[in-house]
Every structure is written in structure tokens, then in C-alpha cells.
Amino acid sequence: METAVTSVVTEVYEIPTDQPEADGTLTWDSTTLVMVRVTAGGVEGLGWTYAGAGCQSVIEDKLSGCVEGKDPMDVVGLNEAMARACRNLGRPGLVACAISAVDTALWDLKARLLGVSLAKLFGQVSTAVPIYGSGGFTSYDDATTRAQVETWVGAWNLPRIKIKIGQSWGSDSARDLQRVALTRDCAGPEVELYVDANGAYTRKQAIRLGRTMVDDYGVSWFEEPVSSDDLDGLAEVRAQCRSDVAAGEYGYHLAYFARMLAAGAVDCLQIDVTRCGGYTDWLRVAALAQAHGLEVSGHCAPNLHAHVAGSVPNLRHLEYFHDHHRIEQLFFEGALDPSGGYLVPDVDRPGHGLSLRTTDAVRYRRR
Ligand SMILES: [Mg+2]
């Protein structure tokens, strides 16, 4: 082995949202980012997860020891070692997020040591990765929704956008429909309109609303109409509504995605590289979906997804999420431009092409 991993350093950042935000089943006013820096041969790889500060303890207590002193070329082996080391902690949740942050940092490190972009290391199927604008929080007033849609469609030329519905656990479906109507009105007739209920509705409620949203407003993507743990319910909504049904953002291991596919629960499988186990597992999940004849969509963290997403033939798009747009443009030199509805990874920059703007990020550092 010529070069071994010499250090694994974690940092926790907490970034306030630009105003209080809510979807169907959660409210929040900040985002926690756990950053991982891995070093070998004087080269640093950078990865992260949007999760909780507890990831730092998992990495320091369990994962660092699996990686330090090892060959950074063997990322898949290191991913497996981390997964095995956490058996008794339980993988879903913070553990999988912690593994994801280290895995993405290791892949970035490997690419930088080889002097190639991640896009070229994984191998490109497409050079430009389609995205959709995502935000449209249930907490927004109409003026805020209008302004955001104007940015997405007017300023950035995005051909597809998504808003949150299911306000207050599905208790105000009249306002949900009013906001869908408003968004369609602002976006115009040509833009693909998506909705995300974050599991707020009951099955029959979701079917009733889904039919109205398709017929009256042309909604073509209905994300988590019911809880993503209700696989039969997702399949039922899928059978009863003409819009595509999507889920998968809470997938923390391969078997979860296999069960979702086996149940016929989705038309498009969402995978989050900051949760599923990093690039190593993202690629496995994409292959699993391909074997089922389905496309995949990258969930959030658009700049971390861009290179890997372009390396699979069954990619539909990436979610260009409002909160992560703000954070990634602020934190990372090399963050990609969403204009035109595509992210185009820069294959002339090594790794994922991102470097931390330390002076901008430091004021959000918590640990
Ligand atoms: Mg979602």
C-alpha cells in the first residue's frame, strides 16, 4: 500500500433556514450538516450528511477505526467494514447517515488521489443531470410561494418544480389544493408540477386529492402520499391515481429498497446519498431499481449527487432542494449552477469538485 488514510475529522454545522419551514408532517428552522474530511498522502476528501450531530459520535467511536491506516483505494471494502462494525448499533438512521458521510468523503479522496473527477471515476452515462426545483413549504404565504416559483421558472428556467402539501398532517386539504392551484398559475401550463405530502394523508384522502390534482392541475408526481412505511398504501394510491408515486428518501439500507420495489409501491425510486450508505450503496440501489424497470431520483444534497447521478442509465432527475441550495452555494466553492434545469459536473476538477469555504462556513460551526 503506497498511501494510507491518516485522519478522519468530523465537524458539525447548524445553518438557520431563511424563514420557519414546514411540510406535511414536520416543522423546522435550521439544518444540521455533519462534514467529514478524510486525508491520505496529503490529499483531503470531503463528504457530508444532512442529519443530526449524533453522527459525529458514531464516526469517532465506530467508523474512524475502520478507515484509518487503510488503503483509500478500497472504498467498497471500507464501506463494508463500517457497516459490519455498526451491527449492534442498528443501521437505519444516524448510523447510516454517518456511514454515508464517510463513504462520500472516501470516494472524493480516491478520485482526488487519482486526479480524476468522480464523474469519470464512476463513468458517465450523461454529462448533464436533470433537476427539479423543490421547496414550496406549507408554511409559506402566497407571496413567498409566488416569488419562489418565479425564481425557479422565471430566473432559472427550471422545467419541473415541487411543492409540499399535506399541511398539518393532512388536516387542511382545502389549502393544499389552493396552493397547488396557485403554483400552477404562477408556473404556467408547460412546467411539470410535483407535490410531496411527506406521508401526511390517509389512503382514501390521498386518492381523492391525487385525482383532483391530476385532473385539475396536471400534477404528475405524487411523493409519499401516505407514509413510506405503508407499502400497500403506496401501491394502492399508485393503482388509483394517474400521477407517478415516488418514495424512498428514508431508505438506509439495500433491503429497504428491495422491499419497496417488491411491493410495487413506486413509479420512481428516490435515493438519498447522505442516508443510504454513500455512493457505494447509491449505485447498488440504482441497479436494483433498473432491474425492476424503474428510474431513480436523487433526494436532496444536489451537489453531492451530481457526479454519481450522471453515471446511471436509469436516472430521472435530482431534487434541487431550497435549503440545500442555500447551504451548498454558501459553503462550497465549485457548487453547480441550477440554471436551465441541469447540473453539469465539471470533469476537469478532481473528485466532486467542491471545496469548503472555511471562512463562510465557520460561523455556523457547532462542534
Ligand atoms: Mg420528500
Boltz pocket constraint, residues with backbone or C-beta under 6 A from the ligand:
constraints:
  - pocket:
      binder: B
      contacts: [[A, 196], [A, 198], [A, 223], [A, 224], [A, 249]]
      max_distance: 6.0
